[in-house]
Each structure stands twice: as structure tokens, then as C-alpha cells.
Amino acid sequence: MQKQKLQQNQKLNISVEQIQFLNLLQIPAINLEQRIREELEDNPTLEEELVDDEIEEKSETGYSKNTYSLKSKENKTEKITLSSHLKTQLIGEDFDDRKLFILDYIIESIDTRGYLTRNAYSISSDLLTNHDIEIDEDYIKNCIKILQTLEPKGVGASDLKECILIQLQLLEKNEISEKSIEVIADFYEDFINKKYELLCEKLKIDLNTLKKIYQQIEKLNPFPGKSFDTDEVKNNFIVHDFSILNVGGKLEMKIEKGHNINLNISSYYENLIQETKDKEAKKFLKEKIGKAMWFKESLIKRQITLKKVAKAIMSLQESYFLSGDISTLKPMKLADVSEIINMDVSTVSRVSNGKYIETSFGSFLMKELFSEAYKKENGESVSNKYVKMLLKDIVEKENKLKPFNDEKIVEILEKDEFFISRRTVAKYRKELKIPNARLRKSIV
């Protein structure tokens, strides 16, 4: 006999529309227009309204004159990528078709840093599986060696160590370059960990010579592919979602729409739904028009939500936005903003995540405004970001011949009445990407 029992569970019921709206809320301004374009392509009942000044005079061929001139400029400006730069250098070389094909295949396997992280075995396996071409591993290794002679120097290396070695081997031979090769080839771990005394002992050199070795290696390019045009580089610019500026001692806020598209529900399909007697067509059109209206209204709702969140943050951090002084940045959690606007914490999180804010003293990710509270002994509450700034300042001003260890940083912070543990200093240092004292130490 089955036993019956009463059980109480809490469930959060969220509709498909709510999930879609939250996803829309999370999209930053730079990607919003693309999302709208996707919706326009997917839903025929949603259309873009053309404003008078957007309608261009058409030529007899039906093409816009402005569009034609833009296309012409685009065709003339060819972007030089790492792969095209490498392939250009192979032109005129006395290679047979087989070798050129393998070199081309290897070039396409190089990542944006300029590294070839796949070994000869995996390349050989891929060629056999995908192209039914059987190539010996030694032959592929030989092709990789050819590739590594091309510009930029260091391209085709499997990792940073090999990248440095390739560049060093191409330098003019002298005592420093020879010793530099020995350092990287045989004592790489000691080199990156800056074990100066140990390196001098192993290489049988003095500190001055070791300093010259470090100076030479530091001039080399750790990522040969980074200087070329890639999607990653191309998109490396900021589009602001919000701006809160100090204008004559008063804060002015602006929310960017992120698009220049005005949306309408198609009158053609609205009329068609009244005229058609086909039940399936009517059902389809009702569904599509409903989705179009929801999407249009959701964009308006998105803008209102963004404005509420930004306004709440502006009121909480008024002193910081007016002065730009990080010491005036107040501790602030997502829940603090959520309470002011009477919305869920997850909504605030989606609004602030991945979005940029412009201020009178610079631009940064909105989420950087959120921080934990640190209480001084006098009861004053400050942002832990201010403590991190003090830590960074201490490190920047230290004597690099005798950098401060974490215990010493604790002592210095205590003088300003910031009593934090050595473990917390280590944690903040890692968050700021500051290496430990030994790795910050210079030679002489």
C-alpha cells in the first residue's frame, strides 16, 4: 500500500515571454540592432519604418547612390590578416603543390596569437580523416619549420617558450643572444620565476649580464599574431549603454537605444488577417502579429527598465559621479538597487552585466560600480575597491629591488586604519593581477 504524504515546495514559474524579455534585457547596446534585424527576418508581420531622411534617391539601376559608393570603398579596402600575410610570403617559393597545400592547411590552423597549438600527429590525422590524404608526421614537422621562418618572427610556435626561442635563434649571434637561448631552452622555469641568483650560478654569469639577457628577451614579441586584423581586434572598441556626466555640478543621465530602427506592425498583414478565410493562415498571422507586438513593446519596456536601474545607481553613487574620486565610491550590491526600483535582483544583474557606462572621468563596465563593504575600526564603511586602489598604489611606489611582501603591505595599510589579513591582501593582489613580491623584483 502506497503511503500518502503532504509536501510543500516553492516553485518559481516563469513564462517563455519573461525568459525572452530577460534575454533581451541582457543584450548590450552594441548587439541590440543585430537582435532586432534577426527578429525582422524571422517575423514578416514586423517591419522597419523608414524615416524621410533615411530614404535615399535611387539610380536608374535601382541601387542607392550612397550604398554604391560605400560598397566601392569596402571593395578597395582589403584587410590584411595573419593568414593572408603568411600566404603572400609563400608566393614565388619553389614548393610543389603538395607542400603548398600542407603549408596552407597549417596556416589556417594558427590562432589569433600566432601560435600553432596542434601537433604534427593531430594535423596528420585530420588530413587523413577529412581529405583522405596520408602525410607523414616528419613531412608536416618540416612544413612547420618552414612556416616558422616567416614574418612575423615567432609565428607557428606551439607556446610562449618556443615563440621566444624562435625569435632568439633568428638574432645575430653574440654572447648575450647565445646565453639567452640557453636560459630559455634549459632554465625557462627559473627565468619566468625570476630566480636571479640561481640563474647566475647555473649560467656562470654576473647580475649585469643577466640584466642584459632579460632586457633582450623583453623586447621580443610574445604574441606575433596580435598586430593583424581579426574579429577580436576589430570589435575592440566601446559602445556605451549609459552615460552619467557631471554638467556644471549637476548629473545628467542618458540611456543609449543601441539602434536606429523604428518598428511597425505591417498593415498589409493586419488587413490580410481580416480578409482571409483560411483558418490556418489566420491562426499563423495572429501568432506572428502577437509576437511582433510583444517584441516592439519589450524594447520599450527594456529602455524603461534600464533607465530605472541607471537612475537608482546614479542616486546611490552621486558623490562618485560628481568627483570621480574612488574614495567616494560607496559599497553597493545588486540588492541595494533592486530594493530601490522594486525589481528582482536577477533583473538588475542582467541590466548591469556586460554594459558600459560613460562618465566625466572615463568609461568602464557598469558592474565595476558594485563592490563589497569594508568597515574601518571607526565604523566608517568604504568600498573594498578603494582598499584595492591603495594596495595597487603601494605596489606601484615600492622599490622594485626590494618589493614588499604581503605581510609588509598589511603593515602599511594598517597605518591608514585598514586592518585586513595577509590572506585578503593576497586575494586582492590576484584580483588586480599583481604578481607576488619575488616576481615583481628587478635585477639591478
C-alpha positions as CSV (number, residue, x, y, z in Angstrom):
1,M,0.0,0.0,0.0
2,Q,1.4,3.4,-1.0
3,K,1.7,6.0,1.7
4,Q,0.4,9.5,1.1
5,K,2.1,12.5,2.4
6,L,1.7,16.2,2.1
7,Q,4.7,18.1,0.9
8,Q,5.1,21.8,0.4
9,N,7.5,23.0,-2.3
10,Q,8.4,26.6,-3.5
11,K,8.5,26.9,-7.3
12,L,9.3,29.9,-9.5
13,N,7.0,29.8,-12.5
14,I,8.4,31.9,-15.3
15,S,6.8,32.2,-18.8
16,V,8.6,31.9,-22.1
17,E,7.9,35.6,-22.7
18,Q,9.5,36.5,-19.4
19,I,12.6,34.5,-20.3
20,Q,12.8,36.1,-23.7
21,F,12.5,39.6,-22.1
22,L,15.3,38.8,-19.6
23,N,17.5,37.8,-22.5
24,L,16.6,41.0,-24.4
25,L,17.4,43.0,-21.2
26,Q,20.9,41.4,-21.1
27,I,21.9,42.4,-24.6
28,P,24.3,45.3,-24.6
29,A,23.8,48.3,-27.0
30,I,26.4,47.1,-29.4
31,N,24.5,43.9,-30.2
32,L,20.9,45.1,-29.9
33,E,20.5,46.2,-33.6
34,Q,21.6,42.7,-34.7
35,R,19.0,41.1,-32.5
36,I,16.3,43.4,-34.0
37,R,17.5,42.5,-37.5
38,E,17.1,38.8,-36.6
39,E,13.5,39.4,-35.4
40,L,12.7,41.3,-38.6
41,E,14.0,38.4,-40.7
42,D,12.1,35.9,-38.7
43,N,8.7,37.7,-38.4
44,P,7.2,39.0,-41.7
45,T,4.5,41.0,-39.8
46,L,7.2,43.1,-38.2
47,E,8.6,45.8,-40.4
48,E,11.1,48.6,-40.3
49,E,9.6,52.1,-40.6
50,L,11.7,54.3,-42.9
51,V,12.0,57.9,-41.8
52,D,12.0,60.5,-44.6
53,D,15.7,61.4,-44.3
54,E,16.6,57.7,-44.5
55,I,15.0,57.3,-47.9
56,E,17.8,57.7,-50.5
57,E,17.4,58.7,-54.1
58,K,17.6,55.6,-56.3
59,S,19.5,55.5,-59.5
60,E,18.1,54.0,-62.7
61,T,19.5,50.6,-61.8
62,G,17.6,50.7,-58.5
63,Y,20.7,51.0,-56.3
64,S,21.2,53.8,-53.8
65,K,24.0,56.1,-54.9
66,N,25.2,56.3,-51.2
67,T,25.2,52.5,-51.0
68,Y,27.1,52.1,-54.2
69,S,29.9,54.5,-53.1
70,L,30.1,52.7,-49.7
71,K,30.4,49.3,-51.4
72,S,33.1,50.6,-53.7
73,K,35.2,51.8,-50.7
74,E,34.7,48.5,-49.0
75,N,35.9,46.5,-52.0
76,K,39.0,48.7,-52.3
77,T,40.0,48.3,-48.7
78,E,41.2,44.8,-48.2
79,K,42.1,43.9,-44.6
80,I,45.4,42.2,-44.1
81,T,45.0,39.1,-41.9
82,L,47.7,37.0,-40.4
83,S,46.9,34.1,-42.7
84,S,46.9,36.3,-45.9
85,H,50.2,37.9,-44.8
86,L,51.8,34.4,-44.3
87,K,50.5,33.0,-47.6
88,T,51.8,36.1,-49.5
89,Q,55.3,35.2,-48.4
90,L,55.0,31.8,-49.9
91,I,54.4,33.2,-53.4
92,G,57.4,32.6,-55.7
93,E,58.9,29.9,-53.4
94,D,59.9,26.7,-55.2
95,F,57.4,24.4,-53.4
96,D,55.3,21.7,-55.2
97,D,51.5,21.7,-54.9
98,R,51.6,19.1,-52.1
99,K,53.8,21.2,-49.9
100,L,51.8,24.4,-50.7
101,F,48.6,22.6,-49.7
102,I,50.0,21.4,-46.4
103,L,51.5,24.9,-45.6
104,D,48.2,26.5,-46.4
105,Y,46.4,23.9,-44.2
106,I,48.8,24.6,-41.3
107,I,48.4,28.4,-41.7
108,E,44.7,28.1,-41.3
109,S,45.3,26.2,-38.0
110,I,47.2,29.1,-36.4
111,D,45.3,31.0,-33.7
112,T,44.9,34.8,-33.3
113,R,48.1,34.9,-31.1
114,G,50.1,33.5,-33.9
115,Y,50.5,30.1,-32.2
116,L,50.1,26.6,-33.7
117,T,48.8,24.6,-30.8
118,R,48.1,21.5,-32.8
119,N,51.0,18.9,-33.2
120,A,52.0,17.1,-36.3
121,Y,50.2,14.0,-35.3
122,S,46.8,15.7,-35.0
123,I,47.3,17.6,-38.3
124,S,48.2,14.3,-40.0
125,S,45.1,12.6,-38.6
126,D,42.8,15.4,-39.7
127,L,44.3,15.4,-43.2
128,L,43.6,11.6,-43.5
129,T,40.1,11.8,-42.0
130,N,38.8,15.0,-43.7
131,H,40.8,15.0,-47.0
132,D,41.8,11.3,-47.4
133,I,45.4,12.5,-47.7
134,E,48.1,10.4,-45.9
135,I,51.0,12.7,-44.9
136,D,54.0,11.5,-42.8
137,E,54.4,13.4,-39.5
138,D,58.1,14.3,-40.3
139,Y,56.9,15.9,-43.5
140,I,54.4,18.0,-41.5
141,K,57.1,18.9,-39.0
142,N,59.3,20.1,-41.9
143,C,56.5,22.3,-43.2
144,I,56.0,23.8,-39.7
145,K,59.8,24.6,-39.6
146,I,59.3,26.5,-43.0
147,L,56.4,28.4,-41.6
148,Q,58.5,29.4,-38.5
149,T,61.0,31.2,-40.8
150,L,58.3,33.6,-42.0
151,E,57.3,37.1,-40.6
152,P,56.2,38.0,-38.0
153,K,59.1,36.3,-36.1
154,G,57.9,33.6,-33.7
155,V,54.8,32.7,-35.7
156,G,53.9,29.0,-35.7
157,A,55.3,28.3,-32.2
158,S,53.4,25.9,-30.0
159,D,53.7,28.0,-26.9
160,L,55.4,31.1,-25.4
161,K,58.6,29.3,-24.7
162,E,59.0,28.1,-28.3
163,C,57.9,31.6,-29.6
164,I,60.8,33.3,-27.7
165,L,63.3,30.6,-28.7
166,I,62.4,31.0,-32.4
167,Q,63.0,34.8,-32.2
168,L,66.2,34.4,-30.3
169,Q,67.6,31.9,-32.8
170,L,67.0,34.5,-35.6
171,L,69.0,37.2,-33.8
172,E,72.7,38.0,-34.6
173,K,74.9,35.6,-32.7
174,N,76.8,37.1,-29.8
175,E,77.3,36.3,-26.1
176,I,74.0,37.7,-24.9
177,S,71.9,36.1,-27.6
178,E,73.6,32.7,-27.0
179,K,73.1,32.9,-23.3
180,S,69.5,34.0,-23.8
181,I,68.9,30.8,-25.8
182,E,70.4,28.8,-23.1
183,V,68.3,30.5,-20.4
184,I,65.0,29.8,-22.3
185,A,65.9,26.3,-23.5
186,D,67.4,24.9,-20.3
187,F,66.2,27.2,-17.4
188,Y,62.8,28.5,-18.5
189,E,61.0,28.0,-15.1
190,D,63.8,29.7,-13.3
191,F,63.7,32.6,-15.8
192,I,59.9,33.2,-15.5
193,N,60.1,32.9,-11.7
194,K,63.0,35.5,-11.6
195,K,65.4,33.3,-9.7
196,Y,68.3,35.7,-10.4
197,E,70.9,34.3,-8.1
198,L,70.2,30.7,-9.1
199,L,70.4,31.7,-12.9
200,C,73.7,33.5,-12.4
201,E,75.1,30.4,-10.7
202,K,73.9,28.0,-13.4
203,L,75.0,30.1,-16.3
204,K,78.2,31.2,-14.6
205,I,77.5,34.9,-15.3
206,D,77.2,38.1,-13.2
207,L,74.0,40.1,-12.5
208,N,74.8,42.7,-15.1
209,T,74.9,40.1,-17.9
210,L,71.7,38.6,-16.6
211,K,70.1,42.0,-16.7
212,K,71.1,42.3,-20.4
213,I,69.6,38.9,-21.1
214,Y,66.3,39.9,-19.6
215,Q,66.3,43.2,-21.5
216,Q,66.8,41.4,-24.8
217,I,64.1,38.9,-24.2
218,E,61.6,41.6,-23.0
219,K,62.0,43.3,-26.5
220,L,60.7,40.2,-28.3
221,N,57.0,39.8,-29.4
222,P,55.2,37.2,-27.2
223,F,52.1,37.2,-29.5
224,P,53.2,37.6,-33.1
225,G,49.6,37.4,-34.5
226,K,48.1,40.1,-32.3
227,S,49.0,43.0,-34.6
228,F,46.9,41.7,-37.5
229,D,43.3,42.4,-38.2
230,T,41.0,39.8,-36.6
231,D,37.4,39.9,-35.5
232,E,38.7,40.1,-31.9
233,V,40.7,43.3,-32.8
234,K,38.0,44.7,-35.0
235,N,35.5,44.6,-32.2
236,N,37.9,46.1,-29.6
237,F,36.0,49.3,-29.1
238,I,33.4,50.5,-26.6
239,V,29.8,51.4,-27.3
240,H,28.2,53.0,-24.2
241,D,24.9,51.7,-22.9
242,F,24.6,54.5,-20.3
243,S,26.2,57.9,-19.7
244,I,26.1,59.8,-16.4
245,L,28.0,63.1,-16.8
246,N,28.8,66.0,-14.5
247,V,27.5,69.0,-16.3
248,G,28.1,72.2,-14.2
249,G,27.9,70.4,-10.9
250,K,24.7,68.5,-11.8
251,L,24.4,64.9,-13.1
252,E,22.9,64.3,-16.4
253,M,21.9,60.8,-17.4
254,K,21.3,59.3,-20.9
255,I,20.4,55.8,-22.0
256,E,21.5,54.7,-25.4
257,K,18.9,53.0,-27.5
258,G,21.5,50.9,-29.2
259,H,19.7,51.0,-32.6
260,N,18.2,53.4,-35.1
261,I,15.3,51.2,-36.2
262,N,11.7,52.2,-35.8
263,L,9.4,49.2,-35.8
264,N,5.8,48.9,-37.0
265,I,3.3,46.1,-37.4
266,S,2.7,45.5,-41.1
267,S,-0.7,47.0,-42.2
268,Y,-0.7,44.5,-45.1
269,Y,-0.8,41.5,-42.8
270,E,-3.2,43.3,-40.4
271,N,-5.6,43.7,-43.3
272,L,-4.9,40.1,-44.6
273,I,-5.9,38.6,-41.3
274,Q,-9.4,40.3,-41.6
275,E,-9.8,39.2,-45.2
276,T,-8.5,35.6,-45.3
277,K,-11.0,32.8,-44.6
278,D,-8.2,30.2,-44.3
279,K,-8.2,29.2,-40.6
280,E,-4.6,28.0,-40.6
281,A,-3.4,31.2,-42.2
282,K,-5.5,33.3,-39.8
283,K,-4.0,31.4,-36.8
284,F,-0.5,31.8,-38.2
285,L,-0.9,35.5,-38.7
286,K,-2.4,36.1,-35.3
287,E,0.5,34.3,-33.7
288,K,3.1,36.3,-35.7
289,I,1.4,39.7,-35.1
290,G,1.1,38.9,-31.4
291,K,4.9,38.2,-31.3
292,A,5.6,41.3,-33.2
293,M,3.6,43.5,-30.8
294,W,5.3,41.7,-27.8
295,F,8.8,42.4,-29.3
296,K,8.0,46.1,-30.0
297,E,6.6,46.6,-26.5
298,S,9.5,44.7,-24.9
299,L,12.0,47.1,-26.5
300,I,10.2,50.0,-24.9
301,K,10.0,48.1,-21.6
302,R,13.7,47.3,-21.8
303,Q,14.5,51.0,-22.2
304,I,12.3,51.9,-19.1
305,T,14.0,49.2,-17.0
306,L,17.5,50.3,-18.0
307,K,16.6,53.9,-17.1
308,K,15.2,52.8,-13.6
309,V,18.4,50.9,-12.8
310,A,20.7,53.7,-14.0
311,K,18.7,56.3,-12.1
312,A,19.0,54.2,-8.9
313,I,22.7,53.8,-9.3
314,M,23.1,57.5,-10.0
315,S,21.4,58.4,-6.8
316,L,23.4,55.8,-4.7
317,Q,26.8,56.9,-6.2
318,E,26.1,60.6,-6.7
319,S,29.3,61.7,-4.9
320,Y,31.4,59.4,-7.0
321,F,29.9,60.5,-10.4
322,L,30.4,64.2,-9.4
323,S,34.0,63.8,-8.2
324,G,35.5,60.8,-9.9
325,D,37.3,60.1,-6.6
326,I,37.3,56.4,-5.9
327,S,37.3,57.1,-2.1
328,T,33.8,58.4,-2.5
329,L,32.6,55.2,-4.2
330,K,30.1,53.6,-1.8
331,P,29.7,49.9,-1.2
332,M,26.8,48.8,-3.4
333,K,25.2,45.4,-4.0
334,L,22.7,44.3,-6.6
335,A,20.2,44.0,-3.8
336,D,20.6,47.7,-2.9
337,V,19.5,48.7,-6.4
338,S,16.8,46.0,-6.5
339,E,15.2,47.4,-3.3
340,I,15.0,51.0,-4.7
341,I,13.4,50.1,-8.0
342,N,11.3,47.2,-6.6
343,M,12.5,44.7,-9.1
344,D,14.2,41.3,-8.8
345,V,18.0,41.1,-8.2
346,S,18.3,39.0,-11.4
347,T,16.8,41.8,-13.4
348,V,19.4,44.3,-12.0
349,S,22.1,41.7,-12.7
350,R,21.1,41.4,-16.4
351,V,20.9,45.2,-16.8
352,S,24.4,45.8,-15.4
353,N,26.2,42.8,-16.9
354,G,28.3,43.4,-20.0
355,K,27.2,47.0,-20.4
356,Y,29.4,50.1,-20.4
357,I,28.9,53.4,-18.7
358,E,30.4,56.7,-19.7
359,T,31.3,59.2,-17.0
360,S,33.1,62.6,-16.9
361,F,36.3,60.8,-15.8
362,G,36.3,57.7,-18.0
363,S,34.4,54.7,-19.3
364,F,34.1,51.3,-17.6
365,L,31.8,48.3,-17.2
366,M,28.8,49.0,-15.1
367,K,29.3,46.0,-12.9
368,E,32.6,47.6,-11.7
369,L,30.4,50.0,-9.6
370,F,29.3,47.2,-7.4
371,S,31.5,46.3,-4.5
372,E,31.5,44.8,-1.0
373,A,31.7,46.9,2.1
374,Y,34.8,47.2,4.2
375,K,34.3,48.7,7.7
376,K,37.2,50.6,9.3
377,E,37.6,50.4,13.1
378,N,36.0,53.9,13.5
379,G,32.8,52.4,11.9
380,E,33.2,54.2,8.6
381,S,32.1,52.0,5.7
382,V,34.1,52.2,2.4
383,S,34.2,50.2,-0.8
384,N,36.7,47.4,-1.0
385,K,37.6,48.8,-4.4
386,Y,39.2,51.8,-2.5
387,V,41.3,49.3,-0.5
388,K,42.4,47.7,-3.7
389,M,43.4,51.0,-5.1
390,L,45.5,51.7,-2.0
391,L,47.1,48.3,-2.4
392,K,47.9,49.0,-6.1
393,D,49.3,52.4,-5.2
394,I,51.6,50.8,-2.6
395,V,53.0,48.3,-5.2
396,E,53.5,51.0,-7.8
397,K,55.6,53.1,-5.4
398,E,57.7,50.3,-3.9
399,N,61.4,49.9,-4.5
400,K,61.5,47.1,-7.2
401,L,64.9,46.0,-5.9
402,K,63.2,45.2,-2.6
403,P,59.4,44.8,-3.3
404,F,57.0,44.5,-0.4
405,N,55.7,41.0,0.6
406,D,52.1,40.6,1.6
407,E,52.9,40.9,5.3
408,K,54.6,44.3,4.7
409,I,51.6,45.5,2.7
410,V,49.3,44.6,5.6
411,E,51.5,46.7,7.9
412,I,51.4,49.7,5.5
413,L,47.6,49.5,5.2
414,E,47.2,49.4,9.0
415,K,48.8,52.9,9.2
416,D,45.7,54.1,7.3
417,E,43.5,52.2,9.7
418,F,42.7,49.4,7.2
419,F,43.1,46.2,9.2
420,I,43.0,43.3,6.7
421,S,44.6,39.9,6.8
422,R,47.5,38.7,4.7
423,R,45.2,36.3,3.0
424,T,42.9,39.2,2.0
425,V,45.9,41.1,0.6
426,A,46.9,38.0,-1.5
427,K,43.3,37.7,-2.7
428,Y,43.1,41.4,-3.7
429,R,46.5,41.2,-5.4
430,K,45.4,38.3,-7.5
431,E,42.2,40.1,-8.5
432,L,44.3,43.1,-9.6
433,K,46.7,40.7,-11.4
434,I,49.6,41.8,-9.3
435,P,52.3,39.1,-9.0
436,N,53.9,38.2,-5.7
437,A,57.0,40.1,-4.4
438,R,59.5,37.7,-5.9
439,L,58.1,38.1,-9.4
440,R,58.0,41.9,-9.0
441,K,61.7,42.1,-8.2
442,S,64.0,43.6,-10.7
443,I,67.7,42.7,-11.1
444,V,69.6,46.0,-10.6
